[in-house]
Structure formats: structure tokens, C-alpha cells
């Protein structure tokens, strides 16, 4: 697993270093800092399950998910998403308490949580590179890649969460 910090000027080069083909990465132009993560896995026993990559701000308690911009997995370009099923993660993993919808629901009952997962893919083995950014007002830049938490979440073909694994942070 590799985690790198990038700004708009270095983003393309960092993405290439972490396995994205040259010119294949695009990013939100309003973002000033990106967290780019590459994960490789093997041994997923249920090849039909989908793996999702989450990155959280480990400086906060509970850690808050970063917004997922996009990614590149073993099959090519992949996107970001959020499923309400992920909210169950907060009930089972204390380090994922920050994904609970209650943390991001406004007074009108609307959730403000952005897409926070990059689709890693399916199968016994694979790789994914995802890029993320802090959302909300006046984010404070990361000074060290070790300030983030990286997790893989296994989702079955019915969309239910099977497990989450903290792989760094």
C-alpha cells in the first residue's frame, strides 16, 4: 500500500507513480490537496464481492471520511460512490464511527456526506489507486501521509457490508 499527498501541480505525476496511466487521471480543479492511495490485494475468498476503498482523516475523533474524487482499478477507470449500507460500519467498527449519517445530516434531514468510496473491483486479487480530498469549510492540509486511515470494505452482490479492514493509519 502507498499513500502520497499531492497538490494540483503534482497530482498527475503522483497518479502515474501510483499506477494510473499518463493522462488518465482527472481531478476536481477547486481542490488544493489530494491524498492519492494505491492498494493491492489478494486472497479475497468471495470473488463475486466488491471491494471499496475508503480514506479517512485520522487526525479527527472519530476519523472523518475524505471525499473520493475518482480512481483507477485493475479493470481501468473507476468512480466514487456512497451507499447507505456503509452507515452500518459505524455500528461495528469504532474507527469508522465517523461514517454515521447522523454526523452529516443538516437540520432539514438531508445528508451532506459526499461520495467517500472508490470502487476497487471484484475478484481474488487486484489493485486500485484512488484520489481523495477533504470536504467542508477551510480544510487543514495534511503534512504527513501517515495522518490518514486507509480501509477496504467488502460488499456482497446484494449491496450488504460483509466486513471492513483497516489497512493503515
Backbone torsions as a table, in degrees:
resi	resn	phi	psi	omega
1	UNK	NA	140.4	178.4
2	UNK	-132.5	140.4	176.8
3	UNK	-130.1	128.4	178.3
4	UNK	-133.0	148.9	174.2
5	UNK	-98.9	143.3	-179.3
6	UNK	-143.9	153.5	171.2
7	UNK	-110.6	177.4	-177.4
8	UNK	-57.3	-31.7	-178.8
9	UNK	-76.8	-30.7	-177.3
10	UNK	-100.1	-7.4	-173.1
11	UNK	-54.7	-50.6	-176.6
12	UNK	-59.1	-43.9	179.9
13	UNK	-66.8	-40.0	178.7
14	UNK	-64.6	-43.1	179.2
15	UNK	-59.7	-42.8	178.3
16	UNK	-63.5	-43.2	178.2
17	UNK	-58.4	-29.5	-177.9
18	UNK	-101.7	23.2	167.4
19	UNK	100.3	3.3	178.3
20	UNK	-89.2	129.8	179.6
21	UNK	-57.9	146.2	179.9
22	UNK	-54.4	130.4	178.1
23	UNK	83.3	-4.6	-177.1
24	UNK	-89.0	-12.4	-177.9
25	UNK	-98.3	133.6	173.0
26	UNK	-125.7	158.2	-177.0
27	UNK	-145.0	163.6	176.5
28	UNK	-65.4	117.9	-175.2
29	UNK	-69.6	-15.4	-178.8
30	UNK	-84.6	-9.9	-175.5
31	UNK	-84.2	137.8	-179.2
32	UNK	-98.0	-21.8	178.4
33	UNK	-143.0	136.9	178.3
34	UNK	-118.5	148.4	169.8
35	UNK	-110.3	116.6	-177.6
36	UNK	-108.6	127.0	-173.1
37	UNK	-127.9	133.9	173.0
38	UNK	-120.5	129.4	179.8
39	UNK	-129.1	139.2	174.4
40	UNK	-120.5	137.7	179.2
41	UNK	-134.9	158.7	171.6
42	UNK	-152.6	154.8	175.9
43	UNK	94.9	11.3	176.4
44	UNK	-68.3	112.2	-172.7
45	UNK	-69.0	-28.3	-179.5
46	UNK	-103.4	95.5	-173.4
47	UNK	-66.0	-17.9	179.1
48	UNK	-82.3	-16.5	-180.0
49	UNK	-69.5	154.8	178.0
50	UNK	-104.6	139.3	174.7
51	UNK	-104.7	137.9	178.4
52	UNK	-120.7	140.8	-178.5
53	UNK	-103.9	122.6	176.5
54	UNK	-114.3	145.0	174.2
55	UNK	-130.5	132.8	-176.2
56	UNK	-126.3	155.3	176.8
57	UNK	-81.2	104.2	-177.4
58	UNK	-75.4	-4.3	178.3
59	UNK	-79.9	-14.2	-176.8
60	UNK	-103.9	154.9	175.2
61	UNK	-125.4	116.3	-7.4
62	UNK	-71.9	158.1	178.5
63	UNK	-57.3	137.0	-176.8
64	UNK	-102.7	135.6	179.5
65	UNK	-65.3	142.7	171.3
66	UNK	-84.3	157.9	176.7
67	UNK	-77.6	132.2	178.1
68	UNK	-87.7	129.2	179.4
69	UNK	-89.2	-58.3	-179.4
70	UNK	-171.3	-171.0	179.6
71	UNK	-169.9	179.1	178.7
72	UNK	-138.0	121.2	179.0
73	UNK	-116.9	-172.7	-176.0
74	UNK	-57.3	-24.9	-179.1
75	UNK	-95.3	-6.5	-179.5
76	UNK	124.8	-153.1	-176.6
77	UNK	-62.9	139.4	179.2
78	UNK	-137.5	161.2	-175.5
79	UNK	-115.0	-170.9	-178.8
80	UNK	-110.4	158.3	-178.0
81	UNK	-160.6	169.8	169.8
82	UNK	-148.2	131.3	177.8
83	UNK	-113.5	141.2	177.8
84	UNK	-62.2	-20.9	177.0
85	UNK	-62.0	-26.5	-180.0
86	UNK	-65.4	-21.7	-180.0
87	UNK	-61.6	-24.2	177.9
88	UNK	-67.9	-17.1	179.2
89	UNK	-59.9	-36.7	-178.6
90	UNK	-62.5	-28.3	-179.4
91	UNK	-76.0	-23.3	-171.9
92	UNK	-111.4	-19.7	-176.6
93	UNK	-133.0	114.4	-178.0
94	UNK	-61.8	-32.6	179.6
95	UNK	-73.5	-7.5	174.9
96	UNK	-111.6	17.8	178.8
97	UNK	-60.1	-25.7	-179.2
98	UNK	-70.5	-7.8	178.6
99	UNK	-90.2	-1.9	-179.3
100	UNK	-63.2	133.9	-177.0
101	UNK	-58.8	-30.3	-178.8
102	UNK	-58.9	-26.7	179.7
103	UNK	-71.7	-16.5	-171.8
104	UNK	-129.5	17.9	-178.3
105	UNK	-98.0	128.7	-179.1
106	UNK	-84.4	-179.6	-175.3
107	UNK	-65.8	-19.1	177.1
108	UNK	-88.8	2.2	178.4
109	UNK	84.7	10.3	179.4
110	UNK	-93.5	136.3	178.0
111	UNK	-79.9	136.9	177.6
112	UNK	-107.5	6.7	-179.4
113	UNK	-67.2	124.1	179.2
114	UNK	-77.0	171.9	171.8
115	UNK	-57.5	126.3	-173.1
116	UNK	-121.4	-4.3	-177.5
117	UNK	-118.1	142.7	171.4
118	UNK	-106.7	131.3	-179.7
119	UNK	-68.6	113.7	-178.6
120	UNK	-80.5	-34.7	179.9
121	UNK	127.9	-171.1	179.6
122	UNK	-124.8	173.8	174.3
123	UNK	105.8	172.8	-176.4
124	UNK	-68.2	-33.3	-177.1
125	UNK	-147.5	156.9	177.5
126	UNK	175.1	-176.6	176.4
127	UNK	-137.1	156.0	173.1
128	UNK	-148.7	141.2	169.9
129	UNK	-120.6	123.6	178.9
130	UNK	-124.2	150.9	176.0
131	UNK	-123.9	139.6	-168.4
132	UNK	-134.2	162.2	176.6
133	UNK	-149.0	158.8	178.2
134	UNK	-80.1	135.6	178.4
135	UNK	-108.1	167.5	-178.5
136	UNK	100.6	-176.6	-175.9
137	UNK	-82.9	135.3	172.7
138	UNK	47.6	59.7	178.7
139	UNK	-64.2	147.4	176.5
140	UNK	-96.7	124.1	-177.6
141	UNK	-59.1	148.4	171.6
142	UNK	-74.6	142.3	175.5
143	UNK	-104.8	-12.3	-175.8
144	UNK	-148.4	131.0	178.3
145	UNK	-58.8	-20.9	179.6
146	UNK	-72.9	-5.0	178.8
147	UNK	-80.5	-4.3	179.9
148	UNK	-106.8	154.9	174.9
149	UNK	-109.4	132.7	179.3
150	UNK	-115.1	134.2	-178.6
151	UNK	-140.3	148.5	169.3
152	UNK	-108.3	138.6	178.6
153	UNK	-120.9	129.3	178.4
154	UNK	-95.4	126.0	-179.3
155	UNK	-122.0	128.2	-179.8
156	UNK	-77.7	174.6	-175.5
157	UNK	-67.6	-11.4	174.9
158	UNK	-90.9	-1.1	179.0
159	UNK	89.0	7.2	179.8
160	UNK	-91.2	146.2	179.1
161	UNK	-75.1	130.2	176.0
162	UNK	-98.7	-43.9	178.3
163	UNK	-164.5	164.8	171.3
164	UNK	-131.3	143.3	-179.8
165	UNK	-130.2	122.9	176.2
166	UNK	-79.3	119.4	-176.7
167	UNK	-108.6	-9.8	170.8
168	UNK	-163.7	159.7	176.2
169	UNK	89.0	NA	NA
